[in-house]
Amino acid sequence: MASVAELKAAIDAAMLHVQEGQLAVRCANEELGEAQLSLATAVEGSGHESVQAAQAALAQAAAELNECLTATLHAIEQAQTYVATL
């Protein structure tokens, strides 16, 4: 069985991976924002169904990335709470 110090170190390492994932999600969200803006500019005034579907899909993707960030923040908080009990 691992010592408390080893367990804390392993949890810290795991949370570092989570933070790296959060950075990637934030970068992806920024790229999506740029894609949404570019698409909106390119198709300004178009009411075509496909354009609306594309814009809705990008908005949904951005919302899901935000949900991902929220979930990972919660995971970090819970891990920190656990570590504090050790």
N, C-alpha and C positions, 0 to 999 in steps of 0.2 A: 504494500500500500504506500502511496506517495505521501511525503511529508506535507505539512501545511504550506511551507515555502514553495515546494515544487508545484503544489496545486495552484497556488496564487500565480506563480510564474506561467503555468500552462494556460490559466484563464486570461492573464494579461496578453499572452501571445495570440490567443484566439480573438480577443477583442481588438488587437492590432489588425488582424485580418478583416474584421468587421469594419473598422475605420477605413481601411483601404478600399473595401467594397463600397462604403458610403461615398468616398471620393469619386469612384468610378460612376456611381449613380448620379451624383451631382453634375459631373461632366456630361453624362448622357442627357440629363435634363436640360442643361444649357444648350447642347446641340439640338435637342428637340425644339427648344424655344426659337433658336435661329431658323430651324426648318419651318416652323409654323409661320414665322415672320416672312421668310422668303416665299413660301407658298402663297400666303395672303397677298403679298405684293404682286406676285406673278399672275394671279388669277383674279385680281381685283375687279369687282363688278360681275363676275361670273356666278350664276346661280345654278350651274350644272350640278346634277345629283352626285356625280363622282367627285367633284371638288368638295362639296359639303361632306361627303363620306370621308375623304382624305383628311379634312380639317378635324372632323369628329374623332377619327382614329388617332391623330396626333395629340389631341386634347386628352383622350382616354389614356394614351401611353404616358403622358406627363403626370396625370393624376395617379396612375399606378406606380410610377417612380416615386412620387411623394409618399404614397402609402408604404412603399418599401423603406424609405428613409425613416418614417415614423416607427415602423416595426423594428428596425435595427437600433434606433435610439432606445426603444423599450428594452431590447435585449441587453444592451450595454448597461442600462440602469439596473436591470435585474441581476446581471452578473456582478456589478459593483455592490449591490445589496448583499449578495451571497458572500462575496469576498470579505465584506465587513463583519460577517458573522463568524469567520474562521479565526 
